[in-house]
Each structure stands twice: as C-alpha cells, then as structure tokens.
Amino acid sequence: MRVSIVIPTFNRAFLLPRTIPALANQQTTPDIEYEVIFVSNGSTDSSGVILQDAVSRYPDKFRYIYSPPTGGPSAPRNIGIRAATGEVIIILDDDVLPDPELLLRHAEFHKEHPEQHHAALGEAYVPSHLRDDPMSLFHSFPYEQVRDLDRLRYLHFWTCNVSVKRQFMLAHGMFDERFLYYEDMICAHRLASQGMHLCFLPSARGQHLHQLQASAVPAKGQWIGRWLYPFVEQIPDRDVKERFGILSPDIGIRLLAKRLLKRAAFRVVDNPVTLTCLKMVGATKSKRSRITDFYYFLIFRRNLLAGYYQAKREARTGRPLIANSSRPECTGKCDG
C-alpha cells in the first residue's frame, strides 16, 4: 500500500522544523510506503527554503509544491491530492505534529476496510503544555460526540487529520475552492451522498500546536461567521442548522424557542460592563479557566454573529456570497 500525506501550509516556518522530522520518521511495515506533499499557499516567510531542504534530505519521501495564495486550504489540498501517487490520502493541517504511529494506524484501517467509500477521522489533541493556554478553548475538537458512533456524519469530517481513498475523493469529492472556510464539510457532504462511511480512529493521533493569539479572536469570529452564512445557503440541511445554532423554523418550534431565549440572554450578558467585570476577576490572565473561557466565548460569539449577519445583509443587496472574498490580515494568527 502507498499512502500520500497532503498538507497545505502557509507561513509555518517556525513549526516546520518540528513537524518535518516527525513526518519523515513515521512507523511503517514492509508493505507500506508513503510520501509527504507540502503545498505552500503563497507563503511569504522562509517556509519554501525549509521545505526544499526537506526534499533534499528526504528525496524519496518529501515533495514540495508552491501555489499562488488563495486565502484558504481548498486549492492547495486539491493540488496535493491530484499530484499524489498513493491510493490512500491522509490530509493533515500544517499545525498538527503527528505521533509516530499516525500514518501506520490510518494505513491499517484502509487495509482492513479496502472499500472505496471507507474513510477515517484521526484525532488532533491539544498537548499538555498548551492546555493551560486560554486559546485552547478554540482548538479542542468535540471528540466526545463521536467516540461511541459506528458511523460518523459528514459534519465530523475534520480535515486536520482525516484519511480517504484517493480515487473516491477524485470521483466524488474534492474541495470547493470558492469556500475559504467550511470547505471540509461541503466536501464531506458530497462524499456522504455517494455513500462515504466515516469512522473514528482515535489511535491515529497528532498534537494540535495551535497558534491563535488572543488579539485575533474577534477577527477569527468575524471570519467564521462570514463563511457560515454561505455554508448554510449551500447546504440548508436541518443537521447543519442544529449544529451551528441557526435560527430557523426547520429545527422545530421547541428548539427554536429555546435558542431565541438563549440569544436574548446572550444579548443581555454581552456588554462592556460584563467584560470589564470579567477582566477584573482574571479573564485576561495567561492561564485558562472557566472565567477566561466565558470571556473569550463572549467576544468570539459576538463577532461570529456580526460576521454572519453582515454576510446575510450583503446577500440581500445582491452582493456575491462567495466570489472575491479575502481573508482578514492576521499574519497566520487567525489559524488554529
């Protein structure tokens, strides 16, 4: 079996010296070969030099492709998948440090499930030294939702660590390059319509070395909210509306009434006085707590709603939902 690890990357020169050795030394068996394909999405730091050096040191394993900047991971992922030579694709984020057995566990899964429609979700966990960082609030995936499920939904197709058959992806999936966020779930929705059987594979693990800064939380909220509206318009399923808190009669009167009450309570709580009080009791300290969680949740949620309703207003005035969108200038700090 041959496996291709595809990683879109942008300005991660400070992380690549850690991730490259981990990727180069993945455990395998004699019948498993692999390659690592980094696709730079217009990086402006020294990432290119570092990756070219990795190709020189590991010519049989590493490949490096430069792509003009697009603002999101869809295009570089598609480039990497098309260029891949493996029958199985593992998609990783560029801030995931793989455990030594990550590739082996994905490969074993696909050997046990050779059917084209089988796919696996690995686990990206926040390492112990980052758990006290208040920003880890935004980077702990809700794996408790999937641990006991035999078959995951397309909303669980989290591309920080996931594997699929290449031909199945080429035939039925690929990433919509118009979307700069939620592109993973849009891709998974198409794959699910063709019978994708997504399983949780907790033994395929990697550390999520998130780089989000507190100052970038408002921009992150705006960005995600901005893309939530076209995502819901693209896939107006009840599951999507329930998962992302959309106010719609589709979700049922009881749930809608409950959410309206929560939204009203949020409006009451989210004010300068509350934020000032939270700061006074330690909301901006460097160690994560329930107080920091609540404080940054308020900031994030307010900006997410603002971005969502801004996109909705733009749609009503006839402005395009998707075309000509640009990512906020966070110099990489908006990424998780």
C-alpha positions in Angstrom: 0.0 0.0 0.0 1.2 3.5 -0.8 -0.1 6.5 1.3 0.2 10.1 0.5 0.1 12.7 3.3 -1.2 16.0 1.9 -0.5 19.2 3.9 -1.5 22.7 2.8 0.7 25.3 4.5 1.0 29.0 5.0 3.9 30.8 6.8 4.7 28.0 9.2 8.5 28.4 9.1 8.6 28.4 12.9 6.7 25.0 13.1 8.2 23.1 10.1 11.4 22.2 11.9 9.3 20.2 14.4 6.8 18.7 12.0 9.2 17.6 9.2 11.2 15.1 11.4 8.0 13.7 12.8 6.7 13.2 9.3 9.9 11.8 8.0 10.1 9.1 10.7 6.6 7.7 10.7 6.3 4.0 11.6 5.6 1.7 8.7 5.7 -2.0 7.8 7.4 -3.6 4.7 4.2 -3.4 2.7 3.5 0.3 3.4 5.2 3.1 1.5 4.5 6.8 1.9 5.1 10.3 0.6 4.6 13.7 2.2 3.3 16.5 -0.1 3.5 20.1 1.2 1.6 22.6 -0.8 2.5 26.2 0.1 -0.4 28.5 -0.3 1.6 31.6 -1.2 3.9 31.6 1.9 6.0 34.7 2.3 8.3 33.5 5.1 11.2 31.0 4.8 8.9 28.0 4.6 9.9 27.4 1.0 13.6 27.2 1.9 12.9 24.8 4.8 10.7 22.6 2.6 13.2 22.5 -0.3 15.8 21.4 2.3 13.5 18.7 3.5 13.1 17.4 -0.1 16.9 17.3 -0.5 17.3 15.4 2.8 14.3 13.0 2.2 14.0 12.8 -1.6 12.1 9.6 -1.5 9.5 10.9 0.9 9.0 14.7 0.6 7.6 16.7 -2.2 7.1 20.5 -2.2 4.7 22.4 -4.4 4.2 26.2 -4.4 0.8 27.6 -5.2 -0.2 31.2 -5.5 -2.1 32.5 -2.4 -5.8 31.7 -2.3 -6.7 32.6 1.3 -7.9 29.1 2.2 -6.8 25.4 2.2 -9.2 24.2 -0.6 -7.0 24.9 -3.6 -3.7 23.6 -2.1 -5.4 20.5 -0.9 -6.8 19.8 -4.3 -3.4 20.4 -5.9 -1.8 17.9 -3.4 -4.5 15.3 -3.9 -4.2 15.4 -7.7 -0.4 15.2 -7.5 -0.4 12.3 -5.0 0.7 8.8 -6.0 -0.8 6.9 -3.1 -4.1 5.1 -3.2 -4.8 6.5 0.3 -4.7 10.2 1.1 -4.1 11.5 4.7 -5.0 15.1 5.0 -3.3 17.0 7.8 -3.2 20.6 8.9 0.2 22.3 9.0 0.0 22.8 12.8 -0.5 19.1 13.6 2.6 17.3 14.9 1.9 13.6 14.1 2.5 10.9 16.7 4.9 8.2 15.4 2.1 5.7 14.6 -0.4 8.1 12.9 0.4 7.0 9.3 0.5 3.3 10.3 -2.9 3.4 12.0 -4.5 5.1 9.0 -2.9 2.6 6.7 -4.0 -0.4 8.8 -7.6 1.0 8.8 -7.7 1.1 5.0 -6.1 -2.3 4.7 -8.9 -3.6 6.9 -11.5 -1.6 5.0 -10.4 -1.7 1.4 -13.8 -0.5 0.1 -13.5 2.9 -1.7 -16.2 4.6 0.4 -14.5 4.0 3.8 -12.7 6.9 5.4 -11.2 7.6 8.8 -11.1 10.5 11.2 -8.0 10.7 13.3 -7.6 12.7 16.5 -5.8 16.0 16.9 -5.3 16.7 20.5 -4.1 19.7 22.4 -0.8 18.7 24.1 -0.4 19.1 27.9 1.9 22.2 27.6 -0.8 24.1 25.7 -3.9 23.1 27.7 -3.5 26.0 30.1 -3.4 28.5 27.2 -6.8 30.3 27.1 -6.8 29.9 23.3 -7.0 26.1 23.6 -10.7 26.8 24.1 -10.9 27.1 20.3 -8.8 24.1 19.4 -10.2 21.2 21.3 -12.3 19.2 18.9 -15.5 17.6 20.4 -14.4 14.1 20.0 -16.8 13.0 22.8 -19.5 13.4 20.2 -18.1 10.6 18.0 -16.3 8.1 20.3 -19.3 5.8 20.5 -20.5 6.1 16.9 -20.1 3.3 14.4 -20.6 5.8 11.5 -19.9 9.5 11.6 -21.8 12.2 9.9 -20.3 14.5 7.2 -20.2 17.3 9.9 -17.5 15.3 11.6 -15.1 15.4 8.5 -12.5 17.5 10.3 -9.6 17.8 7.9 -6.9 18.5 10.5 -6.4 14.6 10.5 -8.5 12.5 8.1 -7.9 9.8 5.5 -9.8 8.8 2.3 -9.2 6.7 -0.8 -7.8 9.0 -3.4 -9.9 7.7 -6.3 -13.1 8.1 -4.2 -12.1 11.7 -3.5 -11.3 12.4 -7.1 -14.5 10.9 -8.3 -17.0 12.3 -5.8 -15.4 14.9 -3.5 -12.5 17.4 -3.8 -12.7 20.8 -2.1 -14.9 23.7 -3.3 -12.3 26.4 -4.0 -14.9 29.1 -3.7 -15.1 28.5 0.0 -12.3 29.6 2.4 -14.0 28.0 5.4 -16.3 25.1 6.0 -14.9 23.6 2.8 -14.2 20.3 4.6 -17.9 19.8 5.4 -19.0 20.8 2.0 -16.6 18.2 0.5 -17.8 15.6 3.0 -21.5 16.3 2.2 -20.7 15.3 -1.4 -18.8 12.2 -0.3 -21.6 11.2 2.0 -24.1 11.5 -0.8 -22.0 8.8 -2.6 -22.0 6.5 0.5 -18.9 7.6 2.4 -18.6 5.5 5.6 -16.6 7.7 8.0 -15.2 6.0 11.1 -13.4 7.5 14.1 -9.9 6.3 14.5 -8.6 7.6 17.9 -5.3 5.6 17.6 -4.2 7.9 14.6 -3.2 10.9 16.7 -1.3 14.1 16.4 -0.7 17.2 18.6 -2.6 20.3 17.6 0.0 23.1 18.0 -2.4 25.9 17.6 -1.0 29.4 17.1 -4.1 31.6 17.7 -3.4 34.8 19.7 -6.0 36.5 21.9 -5.9 39.7 19.9 -7.1 37.7 16.8 -10.2 36.2 18.4 -12.5 39.0 17.1 -11.2 38.5 13.5 -11.5 34.8 13.8 -15.1 35.1 14.9 -15.9 37.5 12.1 -14.2 35.3 9.5 -16.1 32.1 10.6 -19.4 33.9 10.8 -18.9 35.4 7.4 -18.5 32.0 5.9 -21.2 30.3 8.0 -24.0 32.1 6.0 -22.9 30.9 2.5 -22.3 27.4 4.0 -25.8 27.2 5.3 -27.1 28.5 2.0 -25.1 25.8 0.2 -26.3 23.0 2.5 -29.5 24.1 4.1 -29.9 20.8 6.0 -31.6 20.6 9.4 -28.4 19.0 10.7 -26.3 22.0 9.7 -28.8 24.4 11.3 -28.9 22.4 14.5 -25.2 22.1 14.7 -24.4 25.7 14.2 -27.2 27.4 16.1 -29.1 28.8 13.1 -32.4 30.4 13.9 -34.9 28.7 11.5 -38.3 27.1 11.7 -36.7 24.0 10.2 -35.2 23.0 13.5 -38.6 22.7 15.2 -40.6 25.1 17.3 -39.4 23.9 20.7 -35.7 24.1 19.8 -36.2 27.5 18.0 -37.9 28.9 21.1 -35.1 27.7 23.3 -32.5 29.2 21.0 -34.3 32.5 20.9 -34.3 32.6 24.7 -30.5 31.9 24.7 -29.9 34.5 22.1 -31.8 37.1 24.2 -29.8 36.1 27.3 -26.6 36.4 25.3 -27.6 40.0 24.3 -28.1 40.9 27.9 -24.9 39.4 29.1 -22.7 40.6 26.3 -21.9 44.2 27.2 -18.9 46.3 28.3 -19.8 46.1 32.0 -19.7 42.3 31.9 -16.4 42.2 30.0 -14.9 44.7 32.4 -16.0 42.7 35.4 -14.6 39.5 33.9 -11.3 41.3 33.3 -11.2 42.3 37.0 -11.6 38.7 38.1 -8.8 37.4 35.8 -10.4 36.9 32.3 -7.2 38.1 30.5 -4.7 36.0 32.6 -2.4 33.7 30.7 -3.8 30.5 32.4 -7.0 29.0 31.1 -10.0 28.9 33.5 -13.8 29.0 33.3 -13.6 32.8 33.5 -11.2 33.0 30.5 -13.4 30.6 28.6 -16.5 32.7 29.2 -14.8 35.9 28.4 -13.3 34.8 25.1 -16.5 32.9 24.2 -18.5 36.2 24.5 -16.0 38.0 22.3 -15.9 35.2 19.7 -19.7 34.7 19.6 -20.4 38.4 19.3 -18.1 38.7 16.3 -19.3 35.4 14.7 -22.9 36.7 14.8 -21.8 40.0 13.4 -20.0 38.3 10.5 -23.0 36.0 9.8 -25.5 38.9 9.7 -23.1 41.0 7.6 -22.9 38.2 5.0 -26.7 37.9 5.1 -27.2 41.6 4.5 -24.8 41.5 1.7 -26.7 38.7 0.1 -29.9 40.7 0.3 -28.3 43.6 -1.5 -27.2 41.4 -4.4 -23.5 41.2 -3.5 -21.9 37.8 -4.2 -21.7 35.5 -1.3 -18.5 33.7 -2.3 -16.6 35.4 -5.0 -13.9 38.0 -4.3 -13.8 37.2 -0.5 -10.5 37.9 1.1 -9.1 36.6 4.4 -8.5 39.1 7.2 -4.9 40.1 7.7 -3.9 38.1 10.8 -0.5 37.1 9.5 -1.3 33.5 10.3 -2.6 34.2 13.8 -6.2 33.5 12.8 -5.4 29.9 12.2 -5.9 27.1 14.6 
